[in-house]
Amino acid sequence: MPCTLENAQAEQKFTEPAPRYSEATLIKELESNGIGRPSTYATIVNTIQVRHYVDKEKGKLIPTELGFKINDYLVSSLPDLFQVGFTASMEDKLDHVESGEIQWTNMLSDFYGQFSKWLGEAKNADAPEKSKAEVLLQMLSGIQEWAPAEKTEGKRAFDDQKFFQSVQKKYEKSSTISGKQWAALLALAVKYHAQLPNLAETAEKNGFSDDLAEAEKKAKEQEIAREEWKLKRQEAEAAAPPQENLAEAFKAMDSVQWAAPEKRRGRTYDDKKFFDSLKKQKEAGKSLSEKQLAALWKLMEKYADQIPDAQNLFERLGIPSASAENAAAEDSSAENAERKQQAEKILESFSKFTQWAEPVKRGRRVYDDKAFVESLAKQAAAGKILSERQMAALLKTAAKYGIS
């Protein structure tokens, strides 16, 4: 029979990605796969947000860049452990342990046997190919002049030759090196390239020219960072207070009988330990900051009775004299007495006050004028002097209620 075309429609469709999970749909998915328990669902959903693996946008959980990186790394490093089926089966085993069907020690023994194997494989996941490692180790073994060990500001010392020998020894035993060790060996190759003829050609021939280029880039960035740090340090030293006669100051304290360490509010204050740290810093060629100098002067004043001819030494070093300090202390004492008298007068007026404003809540804090004034009155009654901030707040409250 002849067929007649009655209608023709052209329609194009594209495959849409699955919608992002909401908290509810994520819990439903976990439940359907047998992962977790009702008591753990809230913790799971909260954890991935607190650690910024996902961001919540319009009710949807959107993976962050960090989340993608963590997921890619873990799945590639420990693929068997991060299969949905493994997690679900672990839940079943825990149920069997709870019911007494299997011993928990046996279950953990089986798990650890698998896990230790996976962990060993994960550690070497980014390890270079054996042929590349052998070539680079062979090249580096030809270095004749190693740089002397370099000690950083901390306690660590970096010895290129010693490090290389330790990696070489490990490789001879296990025939493997880690990804970090591979990167460190490449950095050595860049550093000692003058003693490694045909380094670029050898890297190209053996397939690690890209790794070498990345190591060269990092070396340049580190060199720039070091130069910037040196410049900042020079600027800081240039801005540091004068350091004249510090050797004389340290020498004058050599015979001091130090007080025993003192513990206050959980912290231990050790004069000798602090003094030795300043001395060590100066002997290392570093300038003391303004605060460190002030602390040193204060320490010398504390032990002035043990320093020979202390007064003349203090004048040469420019340490403020005791008389100047006493004058400052007297000024401060007079100021405190005046503040105390003013506070007592205002608090006396408030003691007869009865019509207080209602407490006001702003954010998480509640502002209660009556409670505030009573706390200051209690402090003053105990013989304590109000601080400048407390006095300013008291004056502001007094003005609010027309008290002068």
N, C-alpha and C positions, 0 to 999 in steps of 0.2 A: 504494500500500500504506500502511496506517496505521502511524505511527511511535510507539513508546512510549518515554518518557523513563526511562531506567534510572538515571542518576546526574547530579548537577549540583554543580560545585565552583566556588567563588569564590576567586580568588587575585589579589592586588595586587602589582605589581612597580614598583620605581623605578629609574631610570637611575643607576648608580653612577659617580662620577668615576673616571678612570683612576688606578691606584695610583701613589704617588710613586716616583721612580727611586731605586734603590740605586746604588752605585758601579758594580756589574757591569752592571746594565740600562742605565745612562746610557752607558757605553762601548759597549754593544751597539747602542744607538740612534745614537750618533755614527758608528759603523762602517757601519751599514746605510744612512745618509744620505751616506756618503762624506766626512764631516767629520773632519779630523785624520788622524793616523797613529799606529800603535802606540807610537811613541816619544814622542808628545805627549799621549796619553790620561791618563797619571798626572799630568802637569803641569796639565791642564785641571781634573781632579777636585780636585787640591790647591788650585789658585788660587781656585776658587769658595768653598772652605771658609775659606781664610786671609783672604780679603776679606770674610767674613761675608755672602756672598750667600745661602748655605744653611747650615743646621745639621744635623748628623747625629744622628738620633734613632732608636734601635732599628734601625740599619742602613739607614734611609731618609734621603734628602736632602730636607729640608723648607725651602722658600724662606723667607727672612727678610723683614721689612718693607723693609729696605734693598735686598734682591734684587728685590722687586717694583717698587720705585720706579726702580731703575736700568734694569730691563727695560722698564718702561712708557715711560720717558723716551727711551731709545735707539731703541726700536721706533717710537715716534711721531715722533722727530726724523729718523731715518735708516732708514726702512722698507725701502728697496731693499737697503741694505747688510746688514741683519740677516735677510734671507730665507735659509732653509736652502739653497735652490738656488744662491744667489750664492756662499756659502761653499764648497759642493761644487765648483762650476765653477772657483773660484779654485785649489782643490787640483789639479784636472785641468790647469789652465794651468801650474802650478808643475812638474807632472810633464813636460809638454811642453818647458818650459824646460830641465829637467834632461837630457832626451833630445836636446836640440839642435834640436827641431822648430820652435821659435819663439825670437826674440830677447827676452831679459829686458827690454831697454830699451823695445821696442815694447809688451810686455805691461804694464809699469808706466805707460807713457804713456797707454794706453787706460784703465787703472784710474784714474789721477789725473784724467783728463778727467771721468770720472763722479763721482769722489769730491769734487772741488772744487765741482761743481754741487750735490751733496747737502749739502756743508758750508755753502754759501751759503744754501741753503733752511733748514737746521737753525738757523742763526744768527737767522733771522727767523721761526722757528716760533711764538714767543710774542709777536711784534710785534702791536701794536693795529691795528685797521682804520684805513684811511687817513682816513676821515671823522672818526673820534674824535680822531686825532692832530692833524688840521687845526684842529678846534674848540678843543682845549686849547692848542695853540700860539698861536692867535689871541687867546685870553683872556689868556694869560701875557704876551703882547707889550704889553698895556695897563698893566702894572705900572710905576708912575712912581718909586717909592722902594724901591730895593733895599738890603738889609742890607749893611754893609761886609764886606769879605773877612775871614774868620775863620781864624786860624792855630791849628792844633792843637799838642799838645805835641811832635809830631814836626816834620818839615820841610814837611809838606803844608799848603797854604792852600786853603780852600773859598770860592769866589766864586760866589754864586748867579747873578748877572747874566752873568758870563763863561760859566758852564756852559750857561745857557739859550741864549745867542747861538750857542754852538758846536753845540748840538743843532738849533737853527733853521737854521743854515747847512747842516748835513748833510742835513736834510730837504729843503731847497730843491734840493739836488743829486740826491738819490736817491729822494725821496718816501717814505722809510721811516725808522723809528726802531726800535731794539731793545726787547725787553721790559724790560730794566734801565733804559733811558732813559725809557721810558713810566712806570715806577714812580717814577723820580726827578722827573719832571715833575709827577706827581700829588702828591708830597711838597711840591714848591714851591707848588702850588695850595693845599694845606692851610696851609702856612706864611704865605702872603700872601692868605689868604681875605678879609681886611678890604678889600683893594683889588680884589677880584673880585666885583662885584655879580652876584647871580643864579647863583652857582656851582652850588649844589645843583640848581636848576631846569634849568640847561643840561646838567648831568651826567645827570639823569633823562631829559631829552628826547633825548639822543644816545647813551644806552645804556651809560654807564660810571659809574653811581651806585654799583654794588657795588665797583668798583675804587676809587672815591673814599672809600667807607666803610672799606675795608681800609687805605687810606693814612692816614686819620684815626686808626684804631686803632693802627697802627704808630707814628705820631707821639706818641700819648699814652704808649705803652710806652717809647719812647726818652726822653721827658721824665722819666718816673718813674726810669728807669735813671740818667739824668744827675744827678738830685737825690740818689739813693742814693750815687752815686759822690762827689758833692760833700760829703755828710755824712761818708762814710768818710775822705775826705781831711782834713776839718776835725778829726775825731777823732784821726787820725794826727799832725797838726800839733800838736794840744793835748798829745799824749803825747810829743812830741819833746823832747829835752834842751834846756836853755836855749841861746839863740843869741846872747847878748850879745857885743858887741865883735868879731863875726866880720868886720865891715868893716875893723877895725883889723888883724886877722890877714891878710886878703887883701892889704891895702895893704902890709904889712910884707914880703910875698913878691914884690912887683913887680920888685925889682932883683936877684932871685936868678938866678944863672947855672946853669941846669938841667943835670943830667947827661944824657948821651946815652941814648936808649932802650936797654934791656937785654933780651936774649932769654933766657928760661929755660924749659926743657922744652916748647918749641914755642909759648910765649906771650911776647908782647912787653910789657914794663913801661915805660911812658913817664910819668915823674913830672909833666912839664909838662902833658901832655894830660889826665891825671887831675885835676890841680889846676884847670885851666881848666874842666873839667866841673863841679866843685864850685862854683866861682865863678859860672858861668853859671846853675846851679840856684838859688843864693842870690839872684842879681840878678833872677831871674824870680819872686821872692817865695815860693819854696818852702823849707821847713825841711830842714836836713840831719838824717839819721837818726843814731842813736847810733854805729853802725859807721862812718858817713862822717866824723863828728866825730873819732873815734879815729884814723882814717886820716889826717885833716888834721893832727892833733897830731903824729902820727908823722912826717909829711912835714916839718913845721916843725922838729922836733928834728933831722932828717937834715941840714937846711940852716941850722942854728942859727948856724954861724960866719959866715954871710952876712947875718944879720938884726941890725940895730942894736939894742943894748940888749936882747938876746934874753931874758936871765934875768928882767928886770922884766916884759917882755911876757908871758912864760909864766906868771908869778905872777898877772897880771891876768886872763889867760884861763883860769886853773885847770888848766893843763897840768901833769901830774905832773913833779916835779923830777927831775933826773938822779940826785941822791943817793938818792931813793926807788927809782928804777929799779935803781941799783947794789945797793941792799940786797936788793931782790927777786931780782936776778941771783945775789947771793951765797947767798941761801937756796936757790935752785934748784940752784946748784952743789953745795952741801953735801948736798942731797937726792940728787942724781945720784951723788955719790961714795959715799954710804951704800948706794944701790941697787946700784951696781957691785960693791961689796965683798960684799954679800949674794949677788948672782948668781954671782960667782966661787967663793964657798964651796960653793954648791949644785952648780954645774957640776963642781967638783973632785970632789965625792962621786959624781956620776953617771959621771965618767970611769972609775971602777973597777967600775961596775955591769955585770953580764952577763945577768941574768935579766929580760929585757923581756917585757911582755905582747904577745900577737899583735895585729897591726894590725886595727882594727875598721872596717867599712864602714857608714856611715849615710847613706842616700840616695845622692847622687853623690860624697860626700866620704869619704876614707879617713883615719882617725885613727891615726897611728903615733907612739907615745911616743918611741921611739928616734930616729927621723928628726927629730922636733920638737926634742928636747934637743940633738942634734948641730948643728942649724941655729943654735940660740941660742949654743952654744959657739963656733961658727965666727964669729958676729957679735961676740961678746965678745973673741975672740982678735984681731980686726981693730981693737980699740980703741973699738968702738961701745957706747953705753949702751943697755940694754934699755928699751923703753917701759913705761909703767905696765901696759898690757894684757899685754905679754909677760911682765913680772915676775909678774903675778897668775896667768897660766897656768903659769909655771914653778913657783910655790909650790904650786899645786894638784896638779901632776904629782909634785912632791917628796913631798907628803903622801900621795899614792897609793902610793908605794914606801917610805914610812916614813923619809924623809930630812928632816932639820930643818936 
